């Protein structure tokens, strides 16, 4: 019998860790609906699992998620005075930060789906 092999369907190493990484990307994206609580949960998982990562591929994704989270938090804190004193510019700044956040996590998730490591920046 001839077996049909679909590209990308080969056994991937570490399926449990891959599923966990997918789940973490999903939590980060769903955090828009939880006021950020899901992102905090994903970051706790990130830091608990990081010492057990088997290779640089997963490390790049975990680092990408952590940097995205912390830079988002930093920019929200820096722009919070704008939001308090000048509502419209603050809301615009937070909207742009939110779009950047979505971009980072969608890009990371697509990279995971395509088996690409994330850049270290």
N, CA, C and O atoms as a GROMACS GRO file, in nm:
protein
  484
    1UNK      N    1   0.083  -0.119   0.000
    1UNK     CA    2   0.000   0.000   0.000
    1UNK      C    3   0.087   0.124   0.000
    1UNK      O    4   0.190   0.130   0.067
    2UNK      N    5   0.045   0.220  -0.074
    2UNK     CA    6   0.115   0.348  -0.075
    2UNK      C    7   0.055   0.438   0.032
    2UNK      O    8  -0.067   0.457   0.039
    3UNK      N    9   0.141   0.492   0.114
    3UNK     CA   10   0.094   0.578   0.221
    3UNK      C   11   0.110   0.724   0.179
    3UNK      O   12   0.217   0.764   0.136
    4UNK      N   13   0.006   0.800   0.191
    4UNK     CA   14   0.009   0.941   0.156
    4UNK      C   15   0.058   1.020   0.277
    4UNK      O   16   0.003   1.007   0.387
    5UNK      N   17   0.161   1.100   0.256
    5UNK     CA   18   0.215   1.182   0.364
    5UNK      C   19   0.181   1.327   0.335
    5UNK      O   20   0.220   1.381   0.232
    6UNK      N   21   0.110   1.387   0.425
    6UNK     CA   22   0.073   1.528   0.411
    6UNK      C   23   0.186   1.611   0.469
    6UNK      O   24   0.228   1.588   0.582
    7UNK      N   25   0.238   1.709   0.392
    7UNK     CA   26   0.347   1.792   0.445
    7UNK      C   27   0.308   1.856   0.578
    7UNK      O   28   0.198   1.909   0.593
    8UNK      N   29   0.398   1.849   0.672
    8UNK     CA   30   0.374   1.909   0.803
    8UNK      C   31   0.302   1.819   0.899
    8UNK      O   32   0.282   1.854   1.015
    9UNK      N   33   0.262   1.699   0.852
    9UNK     CA   34   0.188   1.610   0.940
    9UNK      C   35   0.277   1.506   1.007
    9UNK      O   36   0.228   1.423   1.084
   10UNK      N   37   0.407   1.509   0.979
   10UNK     CA   38   0.498   1.412   1.039
   10UNK      C   39   0.495   1.430   1.190
   10UNK      O   40   0.459   1.535   1.243
   11UNK      N   41   0.533   1.323   1.258
   11UNK     CA   42   0.539   1.331   1.404
   11UNK      C   43   0.633   1.442   1.445
   11UNK      O   44   0.750   1.444   1.405
   12UNK      N   45   0.584   1.532   1.522
   12UNK     CA   46   0.666   1.642   1.571
   12UNK      C   47   0.714   1.606   1.710
   12UNK      O   48   0.641   1.545   1.788
   13UNK      N   49   0.838   1.644   1.740
   13UNK     CA   50   0.886   1.613   1.875
   13UNK      C   51   0.813   1.696   1.980
   13UNK      O   52   0.772   1.809   1.955
   14UNK      N   53   0.799   1.638   2.098
   14UNK     CA   54   0.742   1.705   2.215
   14UNK      C   55   0.598   1.754   2.191
   14UNK      O   56   0.571   1.873   2.205
   15UNK      N   57   0.507   1.665   2.156
   15UNK     CA   58   0.370   1.710   2.128
   15UNK      C   59   0.302   1.775   2.248
   15UNK      O   60   0.221   1.866   2.231
   16UNK      N   61   0.334   1.730   2.370
   16UNK     CA   62   0.271   1.791   2.488
   16UNK      C   63   0.319   1.935   2.507
   16UNK      O   64   0.240   2.023   2.539
   17UNK      N   65   0.447   1.957   2.487
   17UNK     CA   66   0.501   2.092   2.502
   17UNK      C   67   0.451   2.182   2.391
   17UNK      O   68   0.425   2.300   2.413
   18UNK      N   69   0.436   2.128   2.272
   18UNK     CA   70   0.381   2.205   2.160
   18UNK      C   71   0.237   2.246   2.191
   18UNK      O   72   0.198   2.360   2.166
   19UNK      N   73   0.158   2.153   2.245
   19UNK     CA   74   0.018   2.184   2.281
   19UNK      C   75   0.014   2.289   2.391
   19UNK      O   76  -0.069   2.380   2.387
   20UNK      N   77   0.103   2.278   2.489
   20UNK     CA   78   0.110   2.376   2.596
   20UNK      C   79   0.143   2.515   2.540
   20UNK      O   80   0.086   2.615   2.584
   21UNK      N   81   0.235   2.520   2.445
   21UNK     CA   82   0.272   2.649   2.385
   21UNK      C   83   0.155   2.707   2.308
   21UNK      O   84   0.132   2.828   2.312
   22UNK      N   85   0.082   2.623   2.236
   22UNK     CA   86  -0.040   2.670   2.168
   22UNK      C   87  -0.139   2.725   2.271
   22UNK      O   88  -0.198   2.831   2.250
   23UNK      N   89  -0.156   2.652   2.380
   23UNK     CA   90  -0.249   2.696   2.484
   23UNK      C   91  -0.206   2.832   2.541
   23UNK      O   92  -0.291   2.917   2.568
   24UNK      N   93  -0.076   2.851   2.560
   24UNK     CA   94  -0.029   2.978   2.615
   24UNK      C   95  -0.054   3.093   2.518
   24UNK      O   96  -0.096   3.201   2.560
   25UNK      N   97  -0.031   3.072   2.389
   25UNK     CA   98  -0.064   3.175   2.291
   25UNK      C   99  -0.213   3.206   2.295
   25UNK      O  100  -0.253   3.323   2.289
   26UNK      N  101  -0.295   3.103   2.306
   26UNK     CA  102  -0.440   3.124   2.314
   26UNK      C  103  -0.479   3.202   2.438
   26UNK      O  104  -0.565   3.290   2.432
   27UNK      N  105  -0.417   3.171   2.551
   27UNK     CA  106  -0.447   3.246   2.673
   27UNK      C  107  -0.411   3.393   2.658
   27UNK      O  108  -0.485   3.481   2.700
   28UNK      N  109  -0.296   3.419   2.598
   28UNK     CA  110  -0.256   3.558   2.578
   28UNK      C  111  -0.357   3.632   2.489
   28UNK      O  112  -0.392   3.747   2.516
   29UNK      N  113  -0.403   3.567   2.384
   29UNK     CA  114  -0.498   3.633   2.296
   29UNK      C  115  -0.636   3.649   2.361
   29UNK      O  116  -0.705   3.747   2.336
   30UNK      N  117  -0.674   3.553   2.443
   30UNK     CA  118  -0.802   3.564   2.514
   30UNK      C  119  -0.798   3.663   2.630
   30UNK      O  120  -0.902   3.697   2.686
   31UNK      N  121  -0.680   3.709   2.664
   31UNK     CA  122  -0.668   3.801   2.778
   31UNK      C  123  -0.740   3.932   2.752
   31UNK      O  124  -0.769   4.006   2.846
   32UNK      N  125  -0.768   3.963   2.627
   32UNK     CA  126  -0.845   4.083   2.596
   32UNK      C  127  -0.983   4.077   2.663
   32UNK      O  128  -1.040   4.180   2.698
   33UNK      N  129  -1.034   3.956   2.682
   33UNK     CA  130  -1.167   3.939   2.738
   33UNK      C  131  -1.165   3.913   2.889
   33UNK      O  132  -1.270   3.903   2.953
   34UNK      N  133  -1.045   3.903   2.945
   34UNK     CA  134  -1.034   3.874   3.088
   34UNK      C  135  -0.960   3.984   3.165
   34UNK      O  136  -0.918   3.963   3.279
   35UNK      N  137  -0.945   4.099   3.103
   35UNK     CA  138  -0.874   4.212   3.167
   35UNK      C  139  -0.730   4.174   3.201
   35UNK      O  140  -0.674   4.223   3.300
   36UNK      N  141  -0.670   4.087   3.121
   36UNK     CA  142  -0.530   4.051   3.138
   36UNK      C  143  -0.502   3.933   3.228
   36UNK      O  144  -0.387   3.890   3.240
   37UNK      N  145  -0.605   3.878   3.292
   37UNK     CA  146  -0.584   3.768   3.387
   37UNK      C  147  -0.527   3.645   3.315
   37UNK      O  148  -0.439   3.578   3.369
   38UNK      N  149  -0.578   3.614   3.196
   38UNK     CA  150  -0.528   3.496   3.124
   38UNK      C  151  -0.380   3.511   3.088
   38UNK      O  152  -0.307   3.412   3.086
   39UNK      N  153  -0.337   3.633   3.059
   39UNK     CA  154  -0.195   3.654   3.030
   39UNK      C  155  -0.109   3.628   3.152
   39UNK      O  156   0.001   3.574   3.141
   40UNK      N  157  -0.158   3.666   3.267
   40UNK     CA  158  -0.083   3.640   3.391
   40UNK      C  159  -0.072   3.489   3.413
   40UNK      O  160   0.034   3.440   3.452
   41UNK      N  161  -0.179   3.416   3.387
   41UNK     CA  162  -0.176   3.270   3.399
   41UNK      C  163  -0.074   3.212   3.301
   41UNK      O  164   0.005   3.125   3.337
   42UNK      N  165  -0.076   3.260   3.177
   42UNK     CA  166   0.019   3.211   3.076
   42UNK      C  167   0.163   3.244   3.116
   42UNK      O  168   0.253   3.164   3.090
   43UNK      N  169   0.186   3.358   3.178
   43UNK     CA  170   0.322   3.393   3.219
   43UNK      C  171   0.368   3.307   3.336
   43UNK      O  172   0.487   3.275   3.345
   44UNK      N  173   0.278   3.271   3.425
   44UNK     CA  174   0.315   3.180   3.534
   44UNK      C  175   0.358   3.046   3.475
   44UNK      O  176   0.460   2.989   3.516
   45UNK      N  177   0.281   2.995   3.380
   45UNK     CA  178   0.318   2.870   3.314
   45UNK      C  179   0.452   2.887   3.243
   45UNK      O  180   0.537   2.798   3.249
   46UNK      N  181   0.471   3.000   3.177
   46UNK     CA  182   0.595   3.029   3.105
   46UNK      C  183   0.716   3.016   3.197
   46UNK      O  184   0.813   2.948   3.163
   47UNK      N  185   0.711   3.080   3.311
   47UNK     CA  186   0.826   3.080   3.401
   47UNK      C  187   0.842   2.947   3.476
   47UNK      O  188   0.954   2.911   3.513
   48UNK      N  189   0.734   2.875   3.498
   48UNK     CA  190   0.745   2.745   3.565
   48UNK      C  191   0.806   2.641   3.469
   48UNK      O  192   0.889   2.561   3.510
   49UNK      N  193   0.765   2.643   3.345
   49UNK     CA  194   0.809   2.543   3.248
   49UNK      C  195   0.943   2.577   3.182
   49UNK      O  196   1.007   2.487   3.127
   50UNK      N  197   0.986   2.700   3.186
   50UNK     CA  198   1.107   2.742   3.114
   50UNK      C  199   1.231   2.659   3.148
   50UNK      O  200   1.305   2.625   3.055
   51UNK      N  201   1.259   2.623   3.273
   51UNK     CA  202   1.379   2.543   3.300
   51UNK      C  203   1.378   2.403   3.236
   51UNK      O  204   1.483   2.342   3.220
   52UNK      N  205   1.261   2.353   3.200
   52UNK     CA  206   1.249   2.218   3.144
   52UNK      C  207   1.243   2.215   2.992
   52UNK      O  208   1.220   2.109   2.934
   53UNK      N  209   1.265   2.328   2.926
   53UNK     CA  210   1.253   2.332   2.781
   53UNK      C  211   1.366   2.252   2.716
   53UNK      O  212   1.482   2.265   2.755
   54UNK      N  213   1.331   2.169   2.616
   54UNK     CA  214   1.431   2.079   2.559
   54UNK      C  215   1.522   2.141   2.454
   54UNK      O  216   1.633   2.091   2.431
   55UNK      N  217   1.479   2.249   2.389
   55UNK     CA  218   1.563   2.303   2.282
   55UNK      C  219   1.537   2.452   2.260
   55UNK      O  220   1.450   2.512   2.323
   56UNK      N  221   1.616   2.509   2.170
   56UNK     CA  222   1.611   2.653   2.144
   56UNK      C  223   1.481   2.694   2.076
   56UNK      O  224   1.439   2.809   2.088
   57UNK      N  225   1.417   2.602   2.005
   57UNK     CA  226   1.291   2.634   1.938
   57UNK      C  227   1.186   2.678   2.040
   57UNK      O  228   1.125   2.784   2.026
   58UNK      N  229   1.165   2.596   2.141
   58UNK     CA  230   1.065   2.630   2.242
   58UNK      C  231   1.110   2.749   2.326
   58UNK      O  232   1.029   2.833   2.365
   59UNK      N  233   1.239   2.755   2.355
   59UNK     CA  234   1.290   2.870   2.430
   59UNK      C  235   1.261   3.000   2.356
   59UNK      O  236   1.227   3.101   2.419
   60UNK      N  237   1.274   2.999   2.223
   60UNK     CA  238   1.247   3.122   2.146
   60UNK      C  239   1.100   3.164   2.159
   60UNK      O  240   1.070   3.283   2.167
   61UNK      N  241   1.010   3.067   2.160
   61UNK     CA  242   0.867   3.101   2.172
   61UNK      C  243   0.833   3.147   2.314
   61UNK      O  244   0.755   3.241   2.331
   62UNK      N  245   0.889   3.083   2.413
   62UNK     CA  246   0.864   3.125   2.551
   62UNK      C  247   0.921   3.265   2.575
   62UNK      O  248   0.859   3.348   2.641
   63UNK      N  249   1.040   3.289   2.521
   63UNK     CA  250   1.100   3.422   2.537
   63UNK      C  251   1.018   3.527   2.461
   63UNK      O  252   0.997   3.637   2.512
   64UNK      N  253   0.971   3.494   2.342
   64UNK     CA  254   0.887   3.585   2.263
   64UNK      C  255   0.762   3.625   2.342
   64UNK      O  256   0.724   3.742   2.346
   65UNK      N  257   0.698   3.527   2.403
   65UNK     CA  258   0.578   3.555   2.482
   65UNK      C  259   0.611   3.643   2.602
   65UNK      O  260   0.538   3.738   2.631
   66UNK      N  261   0.718   3.611   2.671
   66UNK     CA  262   0.754   3.689   2.790
   66UNK      C  263   0.788   3.833   2.754
   66UNK      O  264   0.743   3.926   2.820
   67UNK      N  265   0.868   3.851   2.650
   67UNK     CA  266   0.906   3.987   2.609
   67UNK      C  267   0.783   4.066   2.563
   67UNK      O  268   0.769   4.184   2.593
   68UNK      N  269   0.695   4.000   2.491
   68UNK     CA  270   0.573   4.068   2.445
   68UNK      C  271   0.489   4.112   2.564
   68UNK      O  272   0.438   4.225   2.567
   69UNK      N  273   0.474   4.025   2.662
   69UNK     CA  274   0.395   4.057   2.781
   69UNK      C  275   0.458   4.173   2.858
   69UNK      O  276   0.390   4.270   2.890
   70UNK      N  277   0.588   4.163   2.888
   70UNK     CA  278   0.652   4.265   2.972
   70UNK      C  279   0.662   4.400   2.902
   70UNK      O  280   0.646   4.504   2.966
   71UNK      N  281   0.689   4.401   2.771
   71UNK     CA  282   0.692   4.530   2.701
   71UNK      C  283   0.554   4.592   2.692
   71UNK      O  284   0.540   4.714   2.701
   72UNK      N  285   0.452   4.509   2.675
   72UNK     CA  286   0.316   4.562   2.676
   72UNK      C  287   0.284   4.625   2.811
   72UNK      O  288   0.229   4.735   2.818
   73UNK      N  289   0.318   4.556   2.917
   73UNK     CA  290   0.293   4.608   3.052
   73UNK      C  291   0.370   4.738   3.074
   73UNK      O  292   0.317   4.834   3.132
   74UNK      N  293   0.496   4.742   3.029
   74UNK     CA  294   0.576   4.864   3.041
   74UNK      C  295   0.511   4.981   2.970
   74UNK      O  296   0.497   5.089   3.027
   75UNK      N  297   0.470   4.960   2.844
   75UNK     CA  298   0.411   5.071   2.768
   75UNK      C  299   0.274   5.112   2.823
   75UNK      O  300   0.238   5.229   2.816
   76UNK      N  301   0.199   5.019   2.877
   76UNK     CA  302   0.073   5.057   2.941
   76UNK      C  303   0.100   5.143   3.065
   76UNK      O  304   0.028   5.240   3.090
   77UNK      N  305   0.202   5.108   3.141
   77UNK     CA  306   0.236   5.187   3.260
   77UNK      C  307   0.288   5.325   3.222
   77UNK      O  308   0.254   5.424   3.286
   78UNK      N  309   0.372   5.331   3.118
   78UNK     CA  310   0.428   5.460   3.076
   78UNK      C  311   0.319   5.553   3.023
   78UNK      O  312   0.324   5.673   3.047
   79UNK      N  313   0.221   5.498   2.953
   79UNK     CA  314   0.117   5.582   2.894
   79UNK      C  315  -0.004   5.602   2.985
   79UNK      O  316  -0.097   5.673   2.948
   80UNK      N  317  -0.005   5.540   3.102
   80UNK     CA  318  -0.121   5.556   3.190
   80UNK      C  319  -0.144   5.701   3.234
   80UNK      O  320  -0.260   5.739   3.249
   81UNK      N  321  -0.041   5.784   3.256
   81UNK     CA  322  -0.071   5.924   3.286
   81UNK      C  323  -0.147   5.994   3.173
   81UNK      O  324  -0.231   6.080   3.198
   82UNK      N  325  -0.117   5.958   3.050
   82UNK     CA  326  -0.192   6.013   2.937
   82UNK      C  327  -0.340   5.978   2.950
   82UNK      O  328  -0.427   6.062   2.928
   83UNK      N  329  -0.365   5.854   2.986
   83UNK     CA  330  -0.503   5.808   2.997
   83UNK      C  331  -0.576   5.880   3.111
   83UNK      O  332  -0.694   5.911   3.099
   84UNK      N  333  -0.505   5.907   3.220
   84UNK     CA  334  -0.566   5.972   3.337
   84UNK      C  335  -0.595   6.119   3.309
   84UNK      O  336  -0.703   6.169   3.342
   85UNK      N  337  -0.499   6.189   3.249
   85UNK     CA  338  -0.513   6.333   3.233
   85UNK      C  339  -0.574   6.375   3.099
   85UNK      O  340  -0.644   6.476   3.092
   86UNK      N  341  -0.549   6.300   2.996
   86UNK     CA  342  -0.600   6.332   2.863
   86UNK      C  343  -0.660   6.205   2.804
   86UNK      O  344  -0.589   6.125   2.743
   87UNK      N  345  -0.789   6.187   2.824
   87UNK     CA  346  -0.853   6.061   2.795
   87UNK      C  347  -0.834   6.017   2.649
   87UNK      O  348  -0.800   5.901   2.625
   88UNK      N  349  -0.856   6.105   2.553
   88UNK     CA  350  -0.850   6.065   2.411
   88UNK      C  351  -0.710   6.021   2.370
   88UNK      O  352  -0.695   5.915   2.310
   89UNK      N  353  -0.605   6.100   2.399
   89UNK     CA  354  -0.471   6.050   2.362
   89UNK      C  355  -0.433   5.921   2.436
   89UNK      O  356  -0.368   5.834   2.380
   90UNK      N  357  -0.475   5.911   2.560
   90UNK     CA  358  -0.446   5.789   2.635
   90UNK      C  359  -0.515   5.668   2.576
   90UNK      O  360  -0.455   5.561   2.563
   91UNK      N  361  -0.641   5.685   2.539
   91UNK     CA  362  -0.715   5.575   2.477
   91UNK      C  363  -0.653   5.537   2.343
   91UNK      O  364  -0.644   5.419   2.309
   92UNK      N  365  -0.609   5.637   2.268
   92UNK     CA  366  -0.543   5.610   2.139
   92UNK      C  367  -0.412   5.534   2.162
   92UNK      O  368  -0.381   5.440   2.089
   93UNK      N  369  -0.336   5.575   2.262
   93UNK     CA  370  -0.209   5.507   2.292
   93UNK      C  371  -0.235   5.363   2.334
   93UNK      O  372  -0.167   5.271   2.288
   94UNK      N  373  -0.333   5.342   2.420
   94UNK     CA  374  -0.362   5.205   2.465
   94UNK      C  375  -0.416   5.119   2.350
   94UNK      O  376  -0.391   4.999   2.346
   95UNK      N  377  -0.489   5.180   2.258
   95UNK     CA  378  -0.538   5.107   2.141
   95UNK      C  379  -0.421   5.060   2.055
   95UNK      O  380  -0.418   4.946   2.010
   96UNK      N  381  -0.324   5.150   2.032
   96UNK     CA  382  -0.207   5.114   1.953
   96UNK      C  383  -0.126   5.005   2.024
   96UNK      O  384  -0.078   4.912   1.960
   97UNK      N  385  -0.111   5.017   2.154
   97UNK     CA  386  -0.040   4.914   2.232
   97UNK      C  387  -0.114   4.781   2.221
   97UNK      O  388  -0.051   4.676   2.208
   98UNK      N  389  -0.245   4.785   2.227
   98UNK     CA  390  -0.325   4.663   2.212
   98UNK      C  391  -0.307   4.598   2.076
   98UNK      O  392  -0.300   4.476   2.065
   99UNK      N  393  -0.300   4.680   1.972
   99UNK     CA  394  -0.276   4.626   1.838
   99UNK      C  395  -0.138   4.562   1.828
   99UNK      O  396  -0.121   4.456   1.768
  100UNK      N  397  -0.039   4.628   1.889
  100UNK     CA  398   0.097   4.573   1.889
  100UNK      C  399   0.098   4.439   1.963
  100UNK      O  400   0.163   4.344   1.919
  101UNK      N  401   0.028   4.432   2.073
  101UNK     CA  402   0.016   4.309   2.152
  101UNK      C  403  -0.045   4.197   2.067
  101UNK      O  404   0.008   4.086   2.063
  102UNK      N  405  -0.155   4.226   1.999
  102UNK     CA  406  -0.217   4.127   1.912
  102UNK      C  407  -0.122   4.082   1.802
  102UNK      O  408  -0.110   3.963   1.773
  103UNK      N  409  -0.053   4.178   1.741
  103UNK     CA  410   0.043   4.145   1.635
  103UNK      C  411   0.149   4.049   1.686
  103UNK      O  412   0.178   3.950   1.619
  104UNK      N  413   0.206   4.077   1.802
  104UNK     CA  414   0.313   3.992   1.857
  104UNK      C  415   0.265   3.850   1.882
  104UNK      O  416   0.335   3.754   1.850
  105UNK      N  417   0.148   3.835   1.940
  105UNK     CA  418   0.102   3.701   1.974
  105UNK      C  419   0.049   3.626   1.852
  105UNK      O  420   0.064   3.504   1.845
  106UNK      N  421  -0.012   3.694   1.759
  106UNK     CA  422  -0.054   3.627   1.635
  106UNK      C  423   0.069   3.585   1.555
  106UNK      O  424   0.074   3.474   1.502
  107UNK      N  425   0.168   3.673   1.546
  107UNK     CA  426   0.292   3.638   1.475
  107UNK      C  427   0.361   3.519   1.541
  107UNK      O  428   0.408   3.428   1.472
  108UNK      N  429   0.366   3.517   1.672
  108UNK     CA  430   0.428   3.405   1.743
  108UNK      C  431   0.353   3.275   1.721
  108UNK      O  432   0.413   3.170   1.698
  109UNK      N  433   0.221   3.282   1.728
  109UNK     CA  434   0.140   3.162   1.710
  109UNK      C  435   0.156   3.108   1.568
  109UNK      O  436   0.166   2.986   1.548
  110UNK      N  437   0.157   3.197   1.469
  110UNK     CA  438   0.179   3.152   1.331
  110UNK      C  439   0.317   3.090   1.316
  110UNK      O  440   0.333   2.991   1.245
  111UNK      N  441   0.417   3.148   1.382
  111UNK     CA  442   0.551   3.090   1.379
  111UNK      C  443   0.553   2.949   1.438
  111UNK      O  444   0.620   2.860   1.385
  112UNK      N  445   0.480   2.929   1.546
  112UNK     CA  446   0.472   2.796   1.606
  112UNK      C  447   0.403   2.698   1.511
  112UNK      O  448   0.447   2.585   1.496
  113UNK      N  449   0.296   2.742   1.448
  113UNK     CA  450   0.225   2.655   1.353
  113UNK      C  451   0.313   2.616   1.235
  113UNK      O  452   0.300   2.507   1.180
  114UNK      N  453   0.404   2.708   1.195
  114UNK     CA  454   0.492   2.682   1.081
  114UNK      C  455   0.626   2.623   1.124
  114UNK      O  456   0.717   2.611   1.042
  115UNK      N  457   0.639   2.588   1.250
  115UNK     CA  458   0.762   2.530   1.304
  115UNK      C  459   0.884   2.622   1.289
  115UNK      O  460   0.996   2.575   1.269
  116UNK      N  461   0.861   2.750   1.300
  116UNK     CA  462   0.970   2.848   1.294
  116UNK      C  463   1.001   2.898   1.433
  116UNK      O  464   0.910   2.930   1.508
  117UNK      N  465   1.129   2.906   1.468
  117UNK     CA  466   1.163   2.971   1.595
  117UNK      C  467   1.142   3.121   1.583
  117UNK      O  468   1.146   3.177   1.473
  118UNK      N  469   1.120   3.185   1.694
  118UNK     CA  470   1.099   3.329   1.693
  118UNK      C  471   1.234   3.398   1.709
  118UNK      O  472   1.324   3.346   1.775
  119UNK      N  473   1.247   3.517   1.648
  119UNK     CA  474   1.372   3.591   1.665
  119UNK      C  475   1.390   3.633   1.810
  119UNK      O  476   1.292   3.643   1.885
  120UNK      N  477   1.511   3.657   1.850
  120UNK     CA  478   1.539   3.692   1.988
  120UNK      C  479   1.536   3.843   2.012
  120UNK      O  480   1.615   3.894   2.092
  121UNK      N  481   1.449   3.913   1.945
  121UNK     CA  482   1.434   4.057   1.970
  121UNK      C  483   1.292   4.094   1.997
  121UNK      O  484   1.262   4.211   2.020
   0.00000   0.00000   0.00000
